[in-house]
Amino acid sequence: MNFDAYARTAVDLVNAQLATVDDLRGLFADENAYMRDEVADRDLATFRRAQKRLREVFESGAAGRDTETVAELNALLEAFPVQPRISGHDAADWHMHVTSRGASVSAEYLAGAVWGLAVWLCEYGSSRFGICADERCGNVYLDTSSNCCRRFCSERCATRSHVAAHRARKRAASADPTPSETPQLTRV
């Protein structure tokens, strides 16, 4: 099982716009295309609640509040329990599902997302949970950098933030010109 991919589904959910069921359908990647067809109106409310709780996990993790992060992940694991089973049509197609047969779309997606995030925390620590430093963004991310120094969710946000900071410094420099040489006082 690719736990990183499951953890990334949690990131995708937190960063998703979920105003409508169509927005929710857009959340499902191609490998979960069957979920697009099966999603129901009742799933939208469940996804929104989970989205809020998962954002809180990222916020507490990014702030270094490990005990709070673990407590919320454990509560989410209870709310969306993993019940693994093998699925497929033949020996070339066997794969794992994280919920029992007939589970709702929300139960299946959220069990995987929470499980992946919990495994990620155990493997890398909550310091790898991040919230984009670009104040206009607010997206969450998983820090995969080698030295745990990532600050932005994407290169786009990093560039936008650095350009804005550069322009602000230029404006400040032109508004407050550097004084020219101090005139020498002559004594008479």
Buried (B, 14 or more C-beta within 10 A) or exposed (E): EEBBEBBBBBBBBBBBEBEEBEEBBBBBEEEBEEBBEEBEEEBBEBBBEBBEBBBBBBBBBBBEBBEBBBEBBEEBBEBBBBEEEEEEEEEEEEEEBBBEEEBBBBBBBBBBBBBBBBBBBEEBBBBBBBBBBBEEBBBBBBBEEEEEEBBBBEEEBBEBBEEEEEEEEEEEEEEEEEEEEEEEEEEE
